[in-house]
Amino acid sequence: MTSWLSLLGFAIIAGAALTSSFMSARTPSLDRRLARIERQLGLIMKRLEIEEPTSDLPGVVAELEQGNKIKAIKTYREETGAGLAEAKASVETIAKERGL
């Protein structure tokens, strides 16, 4: 009986892993749609004369764009010498300003 439960548990975990990997996969159609949306957003920003904010901490922004919040905080601390709480708050502010 325990072998059946182990097999069932493994099957559930494997199914969940496969489902999550398929759902997060990028496809060419999603890439095209994203590119179209980015072009439209660029035109809107140009029309409204809005410039994307520049950062004097490009390493932090790069980590945030890759979804690495913890690495972004670490990079912020290394570049500024800030403490953990200050770095966390600053990185969250940068992410919020950039919509990341």
N, CA, C and O atoms as a GROMACS GRO file, in nm:
protein
  400
    1MET      N    1   0.082  -0.118   0.000
    1MET     CA    2   0.000   0.000   0.000
    1MET      C    3   0.086   0.126   0.000
    1MET      O    4   0.056   0.223  -0.069
    2THR      N    5   0.195   0.123   0.077
    2THR     CA    6   0.280   0.242   0.081
    2THR      C    7   0.348   0.265  -0.052
    2THR      O    8   0.377   0.380  -0.088
    3SER      N    9   0.375   0.158  -0.128
    3SER     CA   10   0.436   0.177  -0.259
    3SER      C   11   0.339   0.246  -0.354
    3SER      O   12   0.380   0.327  -0.437
    4TRP      N   13   0.209   0.214  -0.342
    4TRP     CA   14   0.108   0.280  -0.425
    4TRP      C   15   0.097   0.427  -0.389
    4TRP      O   16   0.084   0.512  -0.477
    5LEU      N   17   0.103   0.457  -0.260
    5LEU     CA   18   0.096   0.596  -0.216
    5LEU      C   19   0.220   0.673  -0.263
    5LEU      O   20   0.210   0.789  -0.304
    6SER      N   21   0.335   0.609  -0.256
    6SER     CA   22   0.458   0.673  -0.304
    6SER      C   23   0.450   0.700  -0.453
    6SER      O   24   0.488   0.807  -0.499
    7LEU      N   25   0.399   0.603  -0.528
    7LEU     CA   26   0.386   0.618  -0.672
    7LEU      C   27   0.285   0.728  -0.705
    7LEU      O   28   0.308   0.809  -0.796
    8LEU      N   29   0.175   0.732  -0.632
    8LEU     CA   30   0.074   0.835  -0.654
    8LEU      C   31   0.132   0.973  -0.622
    8LEU      O   32   0.110   1.068  -0.698
    9GLY      N   33   0.204   0.985  -0.512
    9GLY     CA   34   0.267   1.112  -0.476
    9GLY      C   35   0.365   1.158  -0.581
    9GLY      O   36   0.368   1.276  -0.617
   10PHE      N   37   0.446   1.066  -0.632
   10PHE     CA   38   0.541   1.099  -0.737
   10PHE      C   39   0.468   1.146  -0.863
   10PHE      O   40   0.510   1.243  -0.926
   11ALA      N   41   0.361   1.078  -0.899
   11ALA     CA   42   0.285   1.115  -1.018
   11ALA      C   43   0.226   1.254  -1.004
   11ALA      O   44   0.225   1.331  -1.100
   12ILE      N   45   0.177   1.288  -0.887
   12ILE     CA   46   0.119   1.420  -0.864
   12ILE      C   47   0.226   1.528  -0.874
   12ILE      O   48   0.206   1.632  -0.937
   13ILE      N   49   0.341   1.503  -0.813
   13ILE     CA   50   0.450   1.601  -0.817
   13ILE      C   51   0.501   1.617  -0.960
   13ILE      O   52   0.525   1.729  -1.005
   14ALA      N   53   0.518   1.507  -1.031
   14ALA     CA   54   0.566   1.514  -1.169
   14ALA      C   55   0.465   1.589  -1.257
   14ALA      O   56   0.504   1.670  -1.342
   15GLY      N   57   0.338   1.562  -1.237
   15GLY     CA   58   0.235   1.631  -1.313
   15GLY      C   59   0.235   1.780  -1.288
   15GLY      O   60   0.222   1.860  -1.381
   16ALA      N   61   0.251   1.819  -1.162
   16ALA     CA   62   0.256   1.961  -1.128
   16ALA      C   63   0.378   2.027  -1.189
   16ALA      O   64   0.370   2.140  -1.238
   17ALA      N   65   0.491   1.960  -1.187
   17ALA     CA   66   0.614   2.016  -1.244
   17ALA      C   67   0.599   2.034  -1.395
   17ALA      O   68   0.639   2.137  -1.449
   18LEU      N   69   0.544   1.936  -1.463
   18LEU     CA   70   0.524   1.946  -1.608
   18LEU      C   71   0.426   2.057  -1.642
   18LEU      O   72   0.449   2.133  -1.737
   19THR      N   73   0.319   2.067  -1.567
   19THR     CA   74   0.220   2.171  -1.593
   19THR      C   75   0.280   2.309  -1.576
   19THR      O   76   0.258   2.397  -1.659
   20SER      N   77   0.355   2.329  -1.469
   20SER     CA   78   0.414   2.461  -1.446
   20SER      C   79   0.518   2.495  -1.551
   20SER      O   80   0.530   2.611  -1.590
   21SER      N   81   0.593   2.396  -1.599
   21SER     CA   82   0.694   2.425  -1.700
   21SER      C   83   0.629   2.459  -1.834
   21SER      O   84   0.681   2.544  -1.907
   22PHE      N   85   0.518   2.396  -1.868
   22PHE     CA   86   0.450   2.427  -1.993
   22PHE      C   87   0.382   2.562  -1.986
   22PHE      O   88   0.377   2.634  -2.086
   23MET      N   89   0.328   2.597  -1.870
   23MET     CA   90   0.255   2.722  -1.858
   23MET      C   91   0.349   2.842  -1.859
   23MET      O   92   0.308   2.951  -1.899
   24SER      N   93   0.474   2.825  -1.817
   24SER     CA   94   0.566   2.937  -1.813
   24SER      C   95   0.652   2.946  -1.939
   24SER      O   96   0.733   3.038  -1.952
   25ALA      N   97   0.635   2.853  -2.031
   25ALA     CA   98   0.717   2.852  -2.152
   25ALA      C   99   0.675   2.966  -2.246
   25ALA      O  100   0.556   2.992  -2.264
   26ARG      N  101   0.775   3.032  -2.303
   26ARG     CA  102   0.746   3.137  -2.399
   26ARG      C  103   0.731   3.073  -2.536
   26ARG      O  104   0.802   2.980  -2.572
   27THR      N  105   0.637   3.125  -2.610
   27THR     CA  106   0.613   3.075  -2.744
   27THR      C  107   0.636   3.188  -2.844
   27THR      O  108   0.635   3.305  -2.806
   28PRO      N  109   0.658   3.153  -2.970
   28PRO     CA  110   0.677   3.258  -3.070
   28PRO      C  111   0.558   3.354  -3.079
   28PRO      O  112   0.577   3.474  -3.098
   29SER      N  113   0.436   3.303  -3.064
   29SER     CA  114   0.320   3.392  -3.072
   29SER      C  115   0.317   3.489  -2.954
   29SER      O  116   0.279   3.605  -2.970
   30LEU      N  117   0.357   3.442  -2.835
   30LEU     CA  118   0.363   3.533  -2.721
   30LEU      C  119   0.474   3.636  -2.738
   30LEU      O  120   0.458   3.752  -2.701
   31ASP      N  121   0.588   3.594  -2.796
   31ASP     CA  122   0.698   3.687  -2.821
   31ASP      C  123   0.656   3.795  -2.921
   31ASP      O  124   0.689   3.912  -2.903
   32ARG      N  125   0.583   3.755  -3.026
   32ARG     CA  126   0.534   3.854  -3.124
   32ARG      C  127   0.436   3.950  -3.060
   32ARG      O  128   0.441   4.071  -3.084
   33ARG      N  129   0.347   3.897  -2.977
   33ARG     CA  130   0.248   3.981  -2.910
   33ARG      C  131   0.317   4.080  -2.816
   33ARG      O  132   0.282   4.198  -2.812
   34LEU      N  133   0.415   4.032  -2.742
   34LEU     CA  134   0.489   4.120  -2.652
   34LEU      C  135   0.563   4.228  -2.728
   34LEU      O  136   0.564   4.344  -2.686
   35ALA      N  137   0.624   4.192  -2.840
   35ALA     CA  138   0.696   4.291  -2.922
   35ALA      C  139   0.599   4.397  -2.973
   35ALA      O  140   0.632   4.516  -2.974
   36ARG      N  141   0.480   4.356  -3.016
   36ARG     CA  142   0.379   4.451  -3.065
   36ARG      C  143   0.335   4.545  -2.954
   36ARG      O  144   0.322   4.666  -2.976
   37ILE      N  145   0.313   4.491  -2.836
   37ILE     CA  146   0.272   4.573  -2.722
   37ILE      C  147   0.382   4.672  -2.685
   37ILE      O  148   0.354   4.788  -2.654
   38GLU      N  149   0.506   4.627  -2.687
   38GLU     CA  150   0.618   4.716  -2.654
   38GLU      C  151   0.631   4.828  -2.757
   38GLU      O  152   0.659   4.942  -2.720
   39ARG      N  153   0.610   4.797  -2.886
   39ARG     CA  154   0.613   4.902  -2.988
   39ARG      C  155   0.503   5.003  -2.965
   39ARG      O  156   0.525   5.124  -2.974
   40GLN      N  157   0.382   4.954  -2.934
   40GLN     CA  158   0.270   5.044  -2.909
   40GLN      C  159   0.297   5.132  -2.787
   40GLN      O  160   0.268   5.252  -2.788
   41LEU      N  161   0.352   5.073  -2.683
   41LEU     CA  162   0.384   5.149  -2.564
   41LEU      C  163   0.489   5.255  -2.594
   41LEU      O  164   0.481   5.367  -2.544
   42GLY      N  165   0.588   5.219  -2.676
   42GLY     CA  166   0.690   5.316  -2.716
   42GLY      C  167   0.630   5.434  -2.791
   42GLY      O  168   0.669   5.549  -2.768
   43LEU      N  169   0.535   5.406  -2.880
   43LEU     CA  170   0.469   5.514  -2.953
   43LEU      C  171   0.388   5.604  -2.860
   43LEU      O  172   0.389   5.726  -2.874
   44ILE      N  173   0.318   5.542  -2.766
   44ILE     CA  174   0.239   5.620  -2.670
   44ILE      C  175   0.330   5.709  -2.586
   44ILE      O  176   0.302   5.827  -2.565
   45MET      N  177   0.440   5.651  -2.537
   45MET     CA  178   0.533   5.728  -2.455
   45MET      C  179   0.593   5.844  -2.536
   45MET      O  180   0.610   5.954  -2.484
   46LYS      N  181   0.625   5.819  -2.662
   46LYS     CA  182   0.680   5.923  -2.747
   46LYS      C  183   0.577   6.034  -2.768
   46LYS      O  184   0.610   6.153  -2.762
   47ARG      N  185   0.454   5.994  -2.795
   47ARG     CA  186   0.346   6.092  -2.818
   47ARG      C  187   0.321   6.178  -2.695
   47ARG      O  188   0.295   6.298  -2.707
   48LEU      N  189   0.328   6.118  -2.577
   48LEU     CA  190   0.304   6.190  -2.452
   48LEU      C  191   0.432   6.254  -2.398
   48LEU      O  192   0.432   6.317  -2.292
   49GLU      N  193   0.541   6.238  -2.472
   49GLU     CA  194   0.671   6.292  -2.434
   49GLU      C  195   0.715   6.244  -2.297
   49GLU      O  196   0.762   6.321  -2.213
   50ILE      N  197   0.699   6.114  -2.275
   50ILE     CA  198   0.741   6.050  -2.151
   50ILE      C  199   0.868   5.972  -2.180
   50ILE      O  200   0.873   5.893  -2.274
   51GLU      N  201   0.968   5.996  -2.099
   51GLU     CA  202   1.094   5.922  -2.116
   51GLU      C  203   1.104   5.816  -2.007
   51GLU      O  204   1.065   5.837  -1.892
   52GLU      N  205   1.157   5.701  -2.046
   52GLU     CA  206   1.179   5.595  -1.949
   52GLU      C  207   1.286   5.641  -1.851
   52GLU      O  208   1.390   5.692  -1.893
   53PRO      N  209   1.263   5.622  -1.722
   53PRO     CA  210   1.362   5.669  -1.626
   53PRO      C  211   1.494   5.596  -1.642
   53PRO      O  212   1.498   5.475  -1.663
   54THR      N  213   1.602   5.671  -1.631
   54THR     CA  214   1.734   5.611  -1.637
   54THR      C  215   1.781   5.585  -1.495
   54THR      O  216   1.736   5.650  -1.400
   55SER      N  217   1.868   5.492  -1.481
   55SER     CA  218   1.915   5.454  -1.348
   55SER      C  219   2.066   5.468  -1.342
   55SER      O  220   2.138   5.435  -1.437
   56ASP      N  221   2.114   5.518  -1.228
   56ASP     CA  222   2.256   5.521  -1.208
   56ASP      C  223   2.304   5.389  -1.146
   56ASP      O  224   2.421   5.374  -1.110
   57LEU      N  225   2.212   5.294  -1.135
   57LEU     CA  226   2.244   5.160  -1.082
   57LEU      C  227   2.202   5.054  -1.184
   57LEU      O  228   2.108   4.979  -1.159
   58PRO      N  229   2.270   5.049  -1.299
   58PRO     CA  230   2.227   4.956  -1.404
   58PRO      C  231   2.233   4.809  -1.362
   58PRO      O  232   2.154   4.729  -1.411
   59GLY      N  233   2.324   4.773  -1.272
   59GLY     CA  234   2.332   4.634  -1.227
   59GLY      C  235   2.207   4.593  -1.150
   59GLY      O  236   2.159   4.481  -1.162
   60VAL      N  237   2.156   4.686  -1.070
   60VAL     CA  238   2.034   4.660  -0.993
   60VAL      C  239   1.916   4.643  -1.088
   60VAL      O  240   1.837   4.549  -1.074
   61VAL      N  241   1.905   4.733  -1.183
   61VAL     CA  242   1.794   4.726  -1.279
   61VAL      C  243   1.802   4.598  -1.360
   61VAL      O  244   1.699   4.534  -1.386
   62ALA      N  245   1.922   4.559  -1.402
   62ALA     CA  246   1.938   4.436  -1.480
   62ALA      C  247   1.891   4.314  -1.401
   62ALA      O  248   1.823   4.227  -1.456
   63GLU      N  249   1.927   4.308  -1.274
   63GLU     CA  250   1.884   4.195  -1.191
   63GLU      C  251   1.732   4.195  -1.175
   63GLU      O  252   1.669   4.089  -1.179
   64LEU      N  253   1.672   4.312  -1.156
   64LEU     CA  254   1.527   4.320  -1.142
   64LEU      C  255   1.457   4.277  -1.271
   64LEU      O  256   1.355   4.208  -1.266
   65GLU      N  257   1.511   4.317  -1.384
   65GLU     CA  258   1.451   4.279  -1.512
   65GLU      C  259   1.456   4.128  -1.534
   65GLU      O  260   1.372   4.073  -1.606
   66GLN      N  261   1.553   4.062  -1.472
   66GLN     CA  262   1.562   3.916  -1.483
   66GLN      C  263   1.482   3.847  -1.374
   66GLN      O  264   1.477   3.724  -1.370
   67GLY      N  265   1.420   3.925  -1.286
   67GLY     CA  266   1.339   3.867  -1.179
   67GLY      C  267   1.418   3.824  -1.057
   67GLY      O  268   1.370   3.745  -0.976
   68ASN      N  269   1.540   3.875  -1.043
   68ASN     CA  270   1.628   3.837  -0.932
   68ASN      C  271   1.629   3.946  -0.826
   68ASN      O  272   1.724   4.023  -0.817
   69LYS      N  273   1.523   3.953  -0.746
   69LYS     CA  274   1.512   4.060  -0.647
   69LYS      C  275   1.620   4.050  -0.540
   69LYS      O  276   1.676   4.152  -0.500
   70ILE      N  277   1.651   3.931  -0.495
   70ILE     CA  278   1.752   3.915  -0.391
   70ILE      C  279   1.889   3.956  -0.444
   70ILE      O  280   1.965   4.024  -0.374
   71LYS      N  281   1.922   3.917  -0.567
   71LYS     CA  282   2.049   3.958  -0.626
   71LYS      C  283   2.052   4.109  -0.647
   71LYS      O  284   2.157   4.171  -0.634
   72ALA      N  285   1.936   4.168  -0.680
   72ALA     CA  286   1.929   4.313  -0.698
   72ALA      C  287   1.959   4.384  -0.566
   72ALA      O  288   2.030   4.484  -0.564
   73ILE      N  289   1.906   4.332  -0.456
   73ILE     CA  290   1.933   4.390  -0.325
   73ILE      C  291   2.081   4.378  -0.291
   73ILE      O  292   2.143   4.472  -0.241
   74LYS      N  293   2.137   4.261  -0.319
   74LYS     CA  294   2.280   4.239  -0.293
   74LYS      C  295   2.366   4.335  -0.375
   74LYS      O  296   2.460   4.394  -0.324
   75THR      N  297   2.331   4.351  -0.504
   75THR     CA  298   2.404   4.442  -0.590
   75THR      C  299   2.391   4.586  -0.541
   75THR      O  300   2.489   4.661  -0.542
   76TYR      N  301   2.272   4.624  -0.499
   76TYR     CA  302   2.251   4.758  -0.446
   76TYR      C  303   2.340   4.783  -0.324
   76TYR      O  304   2.403   4.888  -0.313
   77ARG      N  305   2.344   4.685  -0.235
   77ARG     CA  306   2.428   4.699  -0.116
   77ARG      C  307   2.575   4.711  -0.152
   77ARG      O  308   2.648   4.791  -0.093
   78GLU      N  309   2.620   4.633  -0.250
   78GLU     CA  310   2.760   4.638  -0.292
   78GLU      C  311   2.795   4.772  -0.356
   78GLU      O  312   2.903   4.826  -0.334
   79GLU      N  313   2.701   4.826  -0.435
   79GLU     CA  314   2.729   4.951  -0.507
   79GLU      C  315   2.715   5.075  -0.420
   79GLU      O  316   2.779   5.177  -0.446
   80THR      N  317   2.630   5.068  -0.316
   80THR     CA  318   2.604   5.187  -0.237
   80THR      C  319   2.655   5.178  -0.094
   80THR      O  320   2.672   5.281  -0.028
   81GLY      N  321   2.680   5.058  -0.045
   81GLY     CA  322   2.720   5.042   0.094
   81GLY      C  323   2.604   5.053   0.192
   81GLY      O  324   2.625   5.068   0.312
   82ALA      N  325   2.482   5.046   0.142
   82ALA     CA  326   2.362   5.059   0.225
   82ALA      C  327   2.340   4.934   0.308
   82ALA      O  328   2.392   4.827   0.276
   83GLY      N  329   2.262   4.948   0.415
   83GLY     CA  330   2.224   4.834   0.496
   83GLY      C  331   2.114   4.755   0.427
   83GLY      O  332   2.061   4.795   0.324
   84LEU      N  333   2.082   4.641   0.486
   84LEU     CA  334   1.984   4.551   0.425
   84LEU      C  335   1.846   4.615   0.412
   84LEU      O  336   1.785   4.609   0.305
   85ALA      N  337   1.796   4.677   0.518
   85ALA     CA  338   1.661   4.735   0.515
   85ALA      C  339   1.653   4.848   0.413
   85ALA      O  340   1.557   4.858   0.337
   86GLU      N  341   1.755   4.934   0.412
   86GLU     CA  342   1.757   5.045   0.317
   86GLU      C  343   1.765   4.994   0.174
   86GLU      O  344   1.696   5.045   0.085
   87ALA      N  345   1.850   4.894   0.151
   87ALA     CA  346   1.865   4.837   0.016
   87ALA      C  347   1.735   4.773  -0.030
   87ALA      O  348   1.695   4.790  -0.146
   88LYS      N  349   1.669   4.700   0.058
   88LYS     CA  350   1.542   4.636   0.023
   88LYS      C  351   1.438   4.739  -0.016
   88LYS      O  352   1.370   4.725  -0.117
   89ALA      N  353   1.426   4.844   0.065
   89ALA     CA  354   1.327   4.949   0.037
   89ALA      C  355   1.360   5.020  -0.094
   89ALA      O  356   1.270   5.047  -0.174
   90SER      N  357   1.485   5.049  -0.118
   90SER     CA  358   1.525   5.118  -0.241
   90SER      C  359   1.502   5.032  -0.364
   90SER      O  360   1.453   5.081  -0.466
   91VAL      N  361   1.536   4.904  -0.354
   91VAL     CA  362   1.515   4.814  -0.468
   91VAL      C  363   1.366   4.798  -0.497
   91VAL      O  364   1.325   4.794  -0.613
   92GLU      N  365   1.284   4.790  -0.394
   92GLU     CA  366   1.139   4.780  -0.415
   92GLU      C  367   1.086   4.907  -0.480
   92GLU      O  368   0.996   4.901  -0.564
   93THR      N  369   1.141   5.023  -0.442
   93THR     CA  370   1.099   5.148  -0.505
   93THR      C  371   1.138   5.151  -0.652
   93THR      O  372   1.059   5.191  -0.737
   94ILE      N  373   1.261   5.109  -0.681
   94ILE     CA  374   1.306   5.105  -0.821
   94ILE      C  375   1.218   5.011  -0.902
   94ILE      O  376   1.178   5.044  -1.014
   95ALA      N  377   1.187   4.895  -0.846
   95ALA     CA  378   1.102   4.799  -0.916
   95ALA      C  379   0.963   4.856  -0.940
   95ALA      O  380   0.906   4.838  -1.048
   96LYS      N  381   0.908   4.923  -0.841
   96LYS     CA  382   0.773   4.981  -0.855
   96LYS      C  383   0.773   5.091  -0.961
   96LYS      O  384   0.681   5.098  -1.042
   97GLU      N  385   0.876   5.177  -0.961
   97GLU     CA  386   0.884   5.285  -1.059
   97GLU      C  387   0.893   5.232  -1.201
   97GLU      O  388   0.840   5.292  -1.294
   98ARG      N  389   0.959   5.119  -1.217
   98ARG     CA  390   0.978   5.062  -1.351
   98ARG      C  391   0.874   4.956  -1.386
   98ARG      O  392   0.876   4.901  -1.496
   99GLY      N  393   0.785   4.928  -1.293
   99GLY     CA  394   0.681   4.828  -1.320
   99GLY      C  395   0.734   4.687  -1.328
   99GLY      O  396   0.684   4.605  -1.406
  100LEU      N  397   0.836   4.658  -1.249
  100LEU     CA  398   0.897   4.524  -1.251
  100LEU      C  399   0.852   4.441  -1.134
  100LEU      O  400   0.893   4.326  -1.120
   0.00000   0.00000   0.00000
